[in-house]
Amino acid sequence: MVAGGVVARTVIRPDPGPVRRWFSLLVVAVAAAISMSEINRLIATAVADPEIVAQAGKRASIDSVLAPTAFTHRDAWQVWADTTHPGAIALWIVIHVALDLVLVACMFLWLRTVLERRTPERRALRWVVGLEAGEAVVFLIGALVVDQGGAPGWFTWFAAVVTSLKWIAYLGLLINVVRNYQLRHSMFRATRRVWRALWVQRLSAIVVAGVGILALVPKENIFDQGPDVVRSWFDRDGSGIWDAVFAILMSIAIACLLLVQGRQRTERAYAHDANSTAAPDSRPAQLWWWLIAPVVVLVAAVVTLTEEVSTVRWRPLLVSIAIPVALVVISFGIRRWRAHNGTSPPPLGEKPDEEPLGQSTWIAGDVLALAALVVLALAVVRGLVAPVALGLSDVRDLPVVQLIALVVGVAVAVAIPLLAIRPLLKFPKESAGESNWAVTLMDPGDSVDPSGWANLLPVVSFIGVVALARWPIEIGSSIGVIAMVTLVLGIWSLMLGFLIIHLQARQPLELFRELRMEANPFLTFTAVTLILVAWLGGDQRLHEIRHGVAGADAVAAAAARPNLRTTFDRWLASSSACDRTVALANNAGEAKVRPLLLLGASGGGIRAAEWTAGVVTVLSSSSSCGASATMLSSGVSGGSVGLALTRGLPGTTGADPLRLTEKVGESDALAAGLAGLGVGDLVAGASGILLAPNGSDQWIDRAGLIETVWEKKSAAMRQTFQPTDIEGPAGALVFNATSATSKCRVQISQVDLSQNFEPVPSTGDCRAYSGAPAGSIDLLSAGAKCGLPETWATASFISARFPYVTPTARTGLDDSCPKADMQLVDGGYAEESGLGTIADISPGLSAIIRDHNAPILDQIARDRRSASPIVVPLVVYLDDEPGEDLLRDIGRPIAEILAPTQIQSPAHAQLSSWRSLGQRITNELRTSCGSPGNAICAQVSKSVGSNFGSDSSYFLTVAPPTEPSVRAPLGWVLSDESHDSLRKHLVVDRNSASGCAEAASNLCGLLTMLDRP
């Protein structure tokens, strides 16, 4: 890879011993911390047995009793003892204690090398370690106490005292360290040295940090997506094994790439150390290198124009070309002006008095390269700790394959720094003799220019970009999510890294030199260029939704939607299977009653989609009433996707409740979307070149790629969207999005919700008093002329656009429908339960039902019976997030000085929460039967609500119970582990008490009510 022109330089090599020691300790500590976090989450989801009234609904994390505030959480021990899994929690406490000791040992071994002997700091460290060991003994005793089912008060006090003493010891250690000027100064210098080295190696640091954040951050929801992808490698059908293989191969490839780039950047650092001034190489900048990108973009645009299905947007194209061309023109002008006047560039001056940069940069580059492999191994650890811990307890069977993989992951993560650092830092040997290409390439002491064939590396990167833009779905389905992330980062790292390394050997462009820069700020220039292109030449149509029927046909279809009263009448005509007879008290006769369901589906990515579709599937397959009881469903984000999947659902009794989402939740869709995020959309936005993917007749952004994959896997999702086509057990569907411009709620609705008042405001604003739901815009009324969403996947996904994995959705970009010119994002930004729309239509619907019920009540009062049913509405909220069964903490008074900062946001959130919305809905629906004091109404309402433990006969929450399990992520991929954790709460055996007990809260009672004759 190298040619002549090698400039040998004597360098001081880093000592591998200390690096090997602290890198190994760091890896072990991170592995222990990640595992402790996962164990803590399992413990924190164990809820006290509801049969124990004093503890019902309580839970506690182990972090709470290890914190400085341990005295306020002494009841945690009794809560754990009163759960239904005390033995499992006892085991997890033991595991947590062991991991904590490992973490403390790593801290001790590191600080022992930093702190001098016979000093106050060293004595304080011994106190810390001693109290940590004492606390471990106490917690081991506590595990035994929990397992035996009781926690004496004296023990909880004693444990809190030991924990508090531990934190006092930590405080003493910190004070002693801060008081020691020499120690404080040396730590500051070490931190600064590390920062400077990471800054030089910032491209590698960005790559490793990008993968690490997605895979290792111990948070919930979206941060659980990476670990769940790892768990999908072990799915029962074996399909994930190739994803694992490609993830390993891509990680090895990117580690090699980062290693080479790191050594080449280290050469620059040693050159910096060798010069007495900050002056760069004397050779002038090569201006023509800066023109390669504009030429490639222009040629690519010309080639793209030859394809009918691809598009070129000239404004962003010209802006992206103009910026580097302007840079070259200005620099050339400065060069000619200085040559004409015989002046020199401004001097950079003497370097500041600072430590040499070469050794720390060498270490940083090699460590970051190995970290690319360590991160993958630690991702396996984080993904598998929870299922293995569950298997080690009495909660479920032990997953042997995952246990083996977990052990291998830990072993690999620890072995990499232990075995690789020493030989890596010693390569190439100083006595290597005659250099070959590998030695010269990896030796930071050789200043080299890339050979001719090294110039092919950007070509390889360019080919990768074209391949991912053309075949994102095919490549994504082949290699999986983690390999796709690594591949995208590797492609751009290869291209940018080569240019940075090539250009670092020469002076910066004259314009940068005038600004007294010693190197070309290539990464900064790239970022600024992308921002300027988006600002000056951004293409609004880049993320326009895929349109189907348009023009007069679309307008007619939107206008033909039924209003709320017509929807009710149609439901009434098709739901007679739900009628049941209720004997009235005091020999008042009997009444025919029919429950009417309204479903609210919460947001939460594929987890919400699966929970929503699963509950509707269970309702549909339970009975003919369950398949016809729902009149209307309102969804947000993943809830909308789940509702769309249920259209045309066949009522197959006993079928798998997750059959609609198992294929949709595979990794193909997210992998394709990530290819679009990192390549297709990025290139299109930066250059204006919209390359149509293989098999498509138009440009598709990353949201369209996800929709396309869903359409291949689900017949319901690929059906053409027709607003009047109301079918399926979820009734008429309403998808709720949010306008990023007006901040209004935007509804894609099969029902005209304006309640026969004035039409929606033509301005696309939601502030007019139009009769529409409050703060809302009806997208189909506003912009049908521009075109309806192409498929049901498109329509539902408008409600689920959560930046940045998915882009915002643009609508109404044609001049014929300016009121629909909106930028739409996830509906959860405005209201995350889907209940807001139901709350807004509840007054109108209540009036409609009251008009229906009034003559029936009169007939019962007169004839003691009626031929028509009294309709009793019931709103069912499908909440995919566990927590409905937890005890609500009212809170304690807060300090006066903190009141303004701690009240406003929670108070706003409380009023917009699903509980508040449920209360508003209940208040409205109470009047749907007649006057609140009507005895008949009270009895028929109770006949519907008596089957489930709810405070309201008109509102019900169906949510998975809080229990130790593998948590399904907020993302777009689910493993078999996540499927199983949701499936177990949807499989209801009403013939056994345990079957109902294991089901989701209230689901069993709801099914019983619907089945009642």
Backbone hydrogen bonds, N-H to C=O, Kabsch-Sander energy under -0.5 kcal/mol:
donor,donor_aa,acceptor,acceptor_aa,energy
3,A,449,D,-1.1
7,V,447,S,-1.8
8,A,6,V,-0.7
9,R,445,G,-1.0
13,R,11,V,-0.7
19,V,15,D,-0.9
20,R,16,P,-2.9
21,R,17,G,-2.1
22,W,18,P,-2.7
23,F,19,V,-2.4
24,S,20,R,-1.7
25,L,21,R,-2.3
26,L,22,W,-2.3
27,V,23,F,-2.3
28,V,24,S,-2.5
29,A,25,L,-2.6
30,V,26,L,-2.7
31,A,27,V,-2.6
32,A,28,V,-2.5
33,A,29,A,-2.7
34,I,30,V,-2.7
35,S,31,A,-2.1
36,M,32,A,-2.6
37,S,33,A,-2.1
38,E,34,I,-2.0
39,I,35,S,-2.5
40,N,36,M,-2.7
41,R,37,S,-1.8
42,L,38,E,-1.6
43,I,39,I,-2.4
44,A,40,N,-2.5
45,T,41,R,-0.8
45,T,42,L,-0.8
46,A,43,I,-1.5
47,V,45,T,-0.7
48,A,58,K,-2.8
49,D,82,D,-2.7
52,I,49,D,-1.9
53,V,51,E,-1.1
55,Q,52,I,-1.4
56,A,52,I,-1.3
57,G,48,A,-0.9
58,K,55,Q,-2.3
64,S,61,S,-0.5
65,V,61,S,-0.7
66,L,62,I,-0.8
67,A,63,D,-0.8
70,A,67,A,-1.3
72,T,69,T,-1.5
73,H,70,A,-1.6
74,R,71,F,-0.8
76,A,73,H,-1.6
77,W,74,R,-1.0
79,V,75,D,-2.2
80,W,76,A,-2.5
81,A,77,W,-1.8
82,D,78,Q,-1.6
83,T,80,W,-1.2
84,T,47,V,-0.7
89,I,85,H,-2.2
90,A,86,P,-2.3
91,L,87,G,-2.0
92,W,88,A,-2.4
93,I,89,I,-2.5
94,V,90,A,-1.9
95,I,91,L,-2.4
96,H,92,W,-2.7
97,V,93,I,-2.6
98,A,94,V,-2.3
99,L,95,I,-2.4
100,D,96,H,-2.5
101,L,97,V,-2.2
102,V,98,A,-1.8
103,L,99,L,-2.4
104,V,100,D,-2.5
105,A,101,L,-2.5
106,C,102,V,-2.1
107,M,103,L,-2.1
108,F,104,V,-2.7
109,L,105,A,-2.7
110,W,106,C,-2.0
111,L,107,M,-2.9
112,R,108,F,-2.3
113,T,109,L,-0.7
113,T,110,W,-0.9
114,V,110,W,-0.7
114,V,111,L,-0.7
115,L,111,L,-3.1
119,T,116,E,-0.5
123,R,119,T,-2.0
124,A,120,P,-2.6
125,L,121,E,-2.1
126,R,122,R,-1.8
127,W,123,R,-1.9
128,V,124,A,-2.2
129,V,125,L,-2.6
130,G,126,R,-2.6
131,L,127,W,-2.6
132,E,128,V,-2.4
133,A,129,V,-2.4
134,G,130,G,-2.4
135,E,131,L,-2.8
136,A,132,E,-2.1
137,V,133,A,-2.0
138,V,134,G,-2.2
139,F,135,E,-2.5
140,L,136,A,-2.0
141,I,137,V,-2.1
142,G,138,V,-2.3
143,A,139,F,-2.1
144,L,140,L,-1.6
145,V,141,I,-2.2
146,V,142,G,-2.8
147,D,143,A,-2.3
148,Q,144,L,-1.6
149,G,146,V,-1.5
150,G,145,V,-1.7
156,T,152,P,-1.7
157,W,153,G,-2.0
158,F,154,W,-2.4
159,A,155,F,-2.9
160,A,156,T,-1.9
161,V,157,W,-2.3
162,V,158,F,-2.3
163,T,159,A,-2.2
164,S,160,A,-2.3
165,L,161,V,-2.4
166,K,162,V,-1.9
167,W,163,T,-1.8
168,I,164,S,-2.0
169,A,165,L,-2.1
170,Y,166,K,-2.1
171,L,167,W,-2.3
172,G,168,I,-2.3
173,L,169,A,-2.4
174,L,170,Y,-2.5
175,I,171,L,-2.5
176,N,172,G,-2.3
177,V,173,L,-2.2
178,V,174,L,-2.6
179,R,175,I,-2.2
180,N,176,N,-1.0
180,N,177,V,-0.5
181,Y,179,R,-1.0
184,R,180,N,-2.9
185,H,181,Y,-2.9
186,S,182,Q,-2.3
187,M,183,L,-2.3
188,F,184,R,-1.9
189,R,185,H,-2.4
190,A,186,S,-2.2
191,T,187,M,-2.3
192,R,188,F,-2.5
193,R,189,R,-2.4
194,V,190,A,-2.4
195,W,191,T,-2.4
196,R,192,R,-2.5
197,A,193,R,-2.0
198,L,194,V,-2.6
199,W,195,W,-2.1
200,V,196,R,-1.8
201,Q,197,A,-2.1
202,R,199,W,-1.3
205,A,201,Q,-2.3
206,I,202,R,-2.5
207,V,203,L,-1.8
208,V,204,S,-2.5
209,A,205,A,-2.7
210,G,206,I,-2.4
211,V,207,V,-1.8
212,G,208,V,-2.8
213,I,209,A,-2.8
214,L,210,G,-1.3
215,A,211,V,-1.7
216,L,212,G,-3.0
217,V,212,G,-0.6
217,V,213,I,-0.8
219,K,217,V,-2.4
223,F,220,E,-1.7
224,D,221,N,-1.9
225,Q,222,I,-1.3
226,G,214,L,-0.6
228,D,224,D,-1.9
229,V,225,Q,-2.1
230,V,226,G,-1.9
231,R,227,P,-2.1
232,S,228,D,-1.7
233,W,229,V,-0.6
233,W,230,V,-1.4
234,F,231,R,-1.8
235,D,232,S,-1.5
238,G,235,D,-1.7
241,I,238,G,-1.1
242,W,239,S,-0.6
244,A,240,G,-1.9
245,V,241,I,-2.1
246,F,242,W,-2.7
247,A,243,D,-2.1
248,I,244,A,-2.3
249,L,245,V,-2.5
250,M,246,F,-2.7
251,S,247,A,-2.0
252,I,248,I,-2.3
253,A,249,L,-2.3
254,I,250,M,-2.6
255,A,251,S,-2.0
256,C,252,I,-2.1
257,L,253,A,-2.2
258,L,254,I,-2.7
259,L,255,A,-2.0
260,V,256,C,-2.2
261,Q,257,L,-2.5
262,G,258,L,-2.6
263,R,259,L,-2.2
264,Q,260,V,-2.2
265,R,261,Q,-2.3
266,T,262,G,-1.9
267,E,263,R,-1.7
268,R,264,Q,-1.1
269,A,265,R,-1.6
270,Y,266,T,-2.6
271,A,267,E,-2.0
272,H,268,R,-2.1
273,D,269,A,-2.0
274,A,270,Y,-2.0
275,N,271,A,-1.3
278,A,349,G,-1.6
287,L,285,A,-0.9
289,W,286,Q,-0.9
290,W,286,Q,-0.5
290,W,287,L,-1.2
291,L,288,W,-1.2
292,I,289,W,-0.9
295,V,291,L,-1.9
296,V,292,I,-2.9
297,V,293,A,-2.7
298,L,294,P,-2.4
299,V,295,V,-2.7
300,A,296,V,-2.7
301,A,297,V,-2.2
302,V,298,L,-2.1
303,V,299,V,-2.4
304,T,300,A,-2.4
305,L,301,A,-1.8
306,T,302,V,-0.5
306,T,303,V,-1.2
307,E,304,T,-1.9
311,T,690,L,-2.5
313,R,688,G,-3.4
314,W,312,V,-0.7
317,L,313,R,-1.5
318,L,314,W,-2.8
319,V,315,R,-2.1
320,S,316,P,-2.6
321,I,317,L,-1.7
322,A,318,L,-2.6
323,I,319,V,-1.8
325,V,321,I,-1.7
326,A,322,A,-2.8
327,L,323,I,-1.9
328,V,324,P,-2.3
329,V,325,V,-2.8
330,I,326,A,-2.6
331,S,327,L,-2.2
332,F,328,V,-3.0
333,G,329,V,-2.3
334,I,330,I,-2.3
335,R,331,S,-2.4
336,R,332,F,-2.6
337,W,333,G,-2.4
338,R,334,I,-2.5
339,A,335,R,-2.3
340,H,336,R,-2.4
341,N,337,W,-2.1
342,G,338,R,-1.4
343,T,338,R,-1.5
351,K,276,S,-0.8
354,E,352,P,-1.2
361,T,357,L,-2.0
362,W,358,G,-2.4
363,I,359,Q,-2.5
364,A,360,S,-2.5
365,G,361,T,-2.6
366,D,362,W,-2.3
367,V,363,I,-2.8
368,L,364,A,-2.5
369,A,365,G,-1.8
370,L,366,D,-2.2
371,A,367,V,-2.3
372,A,368,L,-1.2
372,A,369,A,-0.6
373,L,369,A,-0.6
373,L,370,L,-0.9
374,V,370,L,-2.3
375,V,371,A,-3.0
376,L,372,A,-0.9
377,A,373,L,-2.0
378,L,374,V,-2.8
379,A,375,V,-2.1
380,V,376,L,-1.6
381,V,377,A,-1.7
382,R,378,L,-2.8
383,G,379,A,-2.3
384,L,380,V,-1.7
385,V,381,V,-1.7
386,A,382,R,-0.5
388,V,384,L,-2.1
389,A,385,V,-2.8
390,L,386,A,-2.5
391,G,387,P,-1.8
392,L,388,V,-2.3
393,S,389,A,-1.1
395,V,390,L,-0.7
396,R,390,L,-1.1
400,V,398,L,-1.2
403,L,399,P,-2.3
404,I,400,V,-2.5
405,A,401,V,-2.4
406,L,402,Q,-2.5
407,V,403,L,-2.3
408,V,404,I,-2.5
409,G,405,A,-2.7
410,V,406,L,-2.4
411,A,407,V,-2.6
412,V,408,V,-3.0
413,A,409,G,-2.4
414,V,410,V,-2.2
415,A,411,A,-2.6
416,I,412,V,-2.1
418,L,414,V,-1.4
419,L,415,A,-3.1
420,A,416,I,-2.3
421,I,416,I,-0.5
421,I,417,P,-0.9
424,L,420,A,-1.9
425,L,421,I,-2.8
426,K,422,R,-1.4
427,F,424,L,-1.0
432,A,429,K,-1.4
440,T,436,N,-2.6
441,L,437,W,-2.2
442,M,438,A,-2.0
443,D,439,V,-1.0
446,D,443,D,-1.8
447,S,7,V,-2.4
447,S,445,G,-0.6
448,V,446,D,-0.8
449,D,4,G,-0.6
451,S,1,M,-2.8
454,A,451,S,-0.6
455,N,451,S,-0.7
455,N,452,G,-1.3
456,L,453,W,-1.4
457,L,454,A,-1.7
460,V,456,L,-2.3
461,S,457,L,-2.3
462,F,458,P,-2.6
463,I,459,V,-2.5
464,G,460,V,-2.1
465,V,461,S,-2.2
466,V,462,F,-2.5
467,A,463,I,-2.6
468,L,464,G,-2.4
469,A,465,V,-2.1
470,R,466,V,-2.2
471,W,467,A,-3.0
475,I,471,W,-2.3
476,G,472,P,-2.2
477,S,473,I,-2.5
478,S,474,E,-0.9
479,I,475,I,-2.1
480,G,476,G,-2.0
484,M,480,G,-1.5
485,V,481,V,-2.6
486,T,482,I,-2.3
487,L,483,A,-2.7
488,V,484,M,-2.7
489,L,485,V,-2.3
490,G,486,T,-2.4
491,I,487,L,-2.5
492,W,488,V,-1.9
493,S,489,L,-2.3
494,L,490,G,-2.6
495,M,491,I,-1.9
496,L,492,W,-2.8
497,G,493,S,-2.5
498,F,494,L,-1.8
499,L,495,M,-1.8
500,I,496,L,-2.6
501,I,497,G,-2.6
502,H,498,F,-2.8
503,L,499,L,-2.5
504,Q,500,I,-1.4
505,A,501,I,-0.5
505,A,502,H,-0.7
506,R,503,L,-1.3
507,Q,283,R,-2.7
513,R,509,L,-2.5
514,E,510,E,-2.4
515,L,511,L,-0.9
516,R,513,R,-1.9
517,M,512,F,-2.1
522,F,520,N,-2.4
525,F,521,P,-2.9
526,T,522,F,-2.5
527,A,523,L,-2.3
528,V,524,T,-2.7
529,T,525,F,-2.4
530,L,526,T,-2.2
531,I,527,A,-2.1
532,L,528,V,-2.7
533,V,529,T,-2.6
534,A,530,L,-2.1
535,W,531,I,-2.0
536,L,532,L,-3.4
537,G,532,L,-0.5
537,G,533,V,-2.2
538,G,534,A,-0.6
540,Q,538,G,-0.7
542,L,539,D,-1.5
543,H,540,Q,-0.6
544,E,541,R,-1.4
545,I,810,R,-2.1
548,G,788,L,-3.1
551,G,785,K,-2.0
553,D,550,A,-0.7
554,A,550,A,-0.6
555,V,551,G,-2.1
556,A,552,A,-2.6
557,A,553,D,-2.2
558,A,554,A,-2.3
559,A,555,V,-2.3
560,A,556,A,-1.5
561,R,558,A,-1.1
564,L,752,D,-0.6
567,T,563,N,-2.4
568,F,564,L,-2.1
569,D,565,R,-2.4
570,R,566,T,-2.4
571,W,567,T,-2.2
572,L,568,F,-2.7
573,A,569,D,-1.6
574,S,570,R,-0.9
574,S,571,W,-0.9
575,S,571,W,-0.8
578,C,575,S,-2.0
579,D,576,S,-1.9
580,R,593,V,-2.1
582,V,591,A,-3.1
583,A,581,T,-0.5
584,L,589,G,-2.6
587,N,584,L,-0.5
588,A,585,A,-1.2
590,E,864,R,-2.3
591,A,582,V,-2.6
593,V,580,R,-3.4
594,R,870,I,-2.7
596,L,872,V,-2.4
597,L,629,A,-2.5
598,L,874,L,-2.1
599,L,632,L,-2.0
600,G,876,V,-2.5
601,A,599,L,-0.5
601,A,634,S,-2.8
602,S,600,G,-0.6
602,S,878,L,-2.1
603,G,832,E,-2.1
606,I,971,G,-3.7
607,R,604,G,-0.9
607,R,969,P,-0.5
608,A,604,G,-1.0
609,A,605,G,-2.1
610,E,606,I,-2.6
611,W,607,R,-2.3
612,T,608,A,-2.8
613,A,609,A,-2.6
614,G,610,E,-2.5
615,V,611,W,-2.4
616,V,612,T,-2.3
617,T,613,A,-2.3
618,V,614,G,-2.3
619,L,615,V,-2.6
620,S,616,V,-2.7
621,S,617,T,-2.4
622,S,618,V,-1.0
623,S,619,L,-0.9
627,A,623,S,-1.3
628,S,625,C,-1.4
629,A,625,C,-1.6
631,M,597,L,-2.6
632,L,597,L,-0.9
633,S,732,A,-2.9
634,S,599,L,-3.1
635,G,734,V,-2.9
636,V,601,A,-1.5
637,S,736,N,-0.6
637,S,799,S,-1.1
639,G,636,V,-2.3
640,S,637,S,-0.8
641,V,637,S,-1.5
642,G,638,G,-2.4
643,L,639,G,-2.1
644,A,640,S,-2.3
645,L,641,V,-1.8
646,T,642,G,-0.8
646,T,643,L,-0.8
647,R,644,A,-1.2
649,L,646,T,-1.9
652,T,650,P,-1.7
653,T,651,G,-0.8
655,A,652,T,-1.7
659,R,656,D,-1.7
661,T,658,L,-0.9
662,E,658,L,-1.6
665,G,661,T,-2.4
666,E,663,K,-1.5
669,A,666,E,-0.6
670,L,666,E,-0.5
671,A,667,S,-2.5
672,A,668,D,-2.4
673,G,669,A,-2.4
674,L,670,L,-2.5
675,A,671,A,-1.8
676,G,672,A,-2.0
677,L,673,G,-2.4
678,G,674,L,-2.8
679,V,675,A,-1.8
680,G,675,A,-1.4
681,D,676,G,-3.3
682,L,676,G,-0.7
683,V,679,V,-3.3
684,A,680,G,-2.3
685,G,681,D,-2.7
686,A,682,L,-2.1
687,S,683,V,-2.5
688,G,683,V,-0.5
688,G,684,A,-1.9
689,I,683,V,-0.6
690,L,311,T,-3.1
690,L,688,G,-0.8
691,L,689,I,-0.9
692,A,690,L,-0.6
694,N,470,R,-3.7
696,S,693,P,-2.0
705,L,701,D,-2.0
706,I,702,R,-1.9
707,E,703,A,-2.4
708,T,704,G,-2.5
709,V,705,L,-2.1
710,W,706,I,-2.3
711,E,707,E,-2.5
712,K,708,T,-1.4
713,K,709,V,-1.1
713,K,710,W,-0.6
714,S,710,W,-1.7
718,R,714,S,-1.2
719,Q,715,A,-0.6
719,Q,716,A,-0.7
721,F,790,E,-1.5
725,D,722,Q,-1.6
726,I,724,T,-1.7
727,E,725,D,-0.7
731,G,728,G,-1.6
732,A,631,M,-2.2
734,V,633,S,-2.1
735,F,748,I,-2.4
736,N,635,G,-2.3
737,A,735,F,-0.6
737,A,746,V,-3.6
738,T,825,V,-2.1
739,S,744,C,-3.1
740,A,738,T,-0.5
740,A,823,Q,-4.0
743,K,739,S,-1.3
745,R,775,G,-2.9
746,V,737,A,-2.3
747,Q,777,I,-2.9
748,I,735,F,-2.8
749,S,747,Q,-0.8
750,Q,733,L,-2.2
752,D,562,P,-2.7
753,L,751,V,-1.0
755,Q,752,D,-0.6
757,F,754,S,-1.2
764,G,761,P,-1.4
770,S,768,A,-1.5
775,G,766,C,-0.6
776,S,773,P,-1.4
777,I,745,R,-2.3
779,L,747,Q,-2.1
779,L,777,I,-0.9
780,L,747,Q,-0.6
782,A,778,D,-2.3
783,G,779,L,-2.6
784,A,780,L,-1.2
786,C,783,G,-0.9
787,G,783,G,-0.6
787,G,784,A,-1.4
788,L,549,V,-3.6
790,E,546,R,-2.4
792,W,719,Q,-1.7
793,A,717,M,-1.8
795,A,791,T,-2.4
796,S,792,W,-2.2
797,F,793,A,-2.0
798,I,794,T,-1.2
799,S,796,S,-1.0
800,A,797,F,-1.3
801,R,798,I,-0.7
802,F,800,A,-1.2
805,V,802,F,-0.6
806,T,802,F,-1.4
809,A,824,L,-2.9
810,R,543,H,-2.4
811,T,822,M,-2.1
817,C,814,D,-1.4
820,A,817,C,-1.6
821,D,818,P,-1.7
822,M,811,T,-1.2
822,M,820,A,-1.5
824,L,809,A,-3.4
824,L,822,M,-0.6
825,V,738,T,-3.0
826,D,801,R,-2.6
827,G,799,S,-2.1
829,Y,826,D,-1.7
830,A,827,G,-1.4
831,E,827,G,-2.3
838,I,834,G,-0.7
839,A,835,L,-2.9
840,D,836,G,-1.9
841,I,837,T,-1.8
842,S,838,I,-1.1
845,L,841,I,-3.0
846,S,842,S,-3.0
847,A,843,P,-1.9
848,I,844,G,-2.0
849,I,845,L,-2.7
850,R,846,S,-2.4
851,D,847,A,-2.3
852,H,848,I,-1.8
853,N,849,I,-2.7
854,A,850,R,-2.2
856,I,852,H,-0.6
857,L,853,N,-2.5
858,D,854,A,-1.9
859,Q,855,P,-2.2
860,I,856,I,-2.5
861,A,857,L,-2.3
862,R,858,D,-1.6
863,D,859,Q,-4.1
864,R,860,I,-2.2
865,R,859,Q,-0.5
870,I,592,K,-3.4
871,V,869,P,-0.5
872,V,594,R,-2.3
874,L,596,L,-3.0
875,V,954,Y,-2.9
876,V,598,L,-3.0
876,V,874,L,-0.5
877,Y,875,V,-0.6
877,Y,956,L,-3.5
878,L,600,G,-3.3
878,L,876,V,-0.6
879,D,877,Y,-1.0
879,D,958,V,-1.6
880,D,878,L,-0.6
883,G,960,P,-0.6
886,L,883,G,-1.5
887,L,57,G,-3.9
889,D,887,L,-0.5
890,I,888,R,-0.8
898,L,895,A,-1.2
899,A,895,A,-0.8
899,A,896,E,-0.8
901,T,898,L,-0.6
902,Q,898,L,-1.5
903,I,899,A,-0.9
904,Q,900,P,-0.7
907,A,903,I,-2.4
908,H,904,Q,-2.5
909,A,905,S,-2.6
910,Q,906,P,-2.2
911,L,907,A,-1.8
912,S,908,H,-1.3
913,S,910,Q,-1.0
917,L,913,S,-2.3
918,G,914,W,-2.4
919,Q,915,R,-2.0
920,R,916,S,-2.2
921,I,917,L,-2.6
922,T,918,G,-2.4
923,N,919,Q,-2.4
924,E,920,R,-1.8
925,L,921,I,-2.8
926,R,922,T,-1.6
927,T,924,E,-1.2
928,S,925,L,-1.7
929,C,926,R,-0.5
934,N,931,S,-2.2
938,A,934,N,-1.9
939,Q,935,A,-1.8
940,V,936,I,-2.5
941,S,937,C,-2.3
942,K,938,A,-1.8
943,S,939,Q,-1.8
944,V,940,V,-0.9
944,V,941,S,-0.7
945,G,941,S,-2.0
946,S,942,K,-1.6
947,N,944,V,-0.6
948,F,945,G,-1.0
950,S,948,F,-1.9
956,L,875,V,-2.6
958,V,877,Y,-3.0
959,A,957,T,-0.6
959,A,1001,S,-0.6
963,E,961,P,-0.6
967,R,965,S,-0.6
970,L,221,N,-1.0
971,G,969,P,-1.1
974,L,665,G,-2.6
979,H,975,S,-2.6
980,D,976,D,-2.9
981,S,977,E,-1.9
982,L,978,S,-1.5
983,R,979,H,-3.1
984,K,980,D,-2.1
985,H,982,L,-1.1
986,L,983,R,-2.0
987,V,983,R,-1.5
988,V,986,L,-0.9
989,D,987,V,-0.5
990,R,988,V,-0.7
992,S,989,D,-1.5
996,C,992,S,-1.5
997,A,993,A,-2.1
998,E,994,S,-2.1
999,A,995,G,-0.6
999,A,996,C,-0.5
1000,A,985,H,-2.3
1001,S,959,A,-1.5
1003,L,1000,A,-1.6
1004,C,1000,A,-0.8
1006,L,1002,N,-2.1
1007,L,1003,L,-2.3
1008,T,1004,C,-2.2
1009,M,1005,G,-2.3
1010,L,1006,L,-2.2
1011,D,1007,L,-1.8
1012,R,1008,T,-0.9
1012,R,1009,M,-0.6
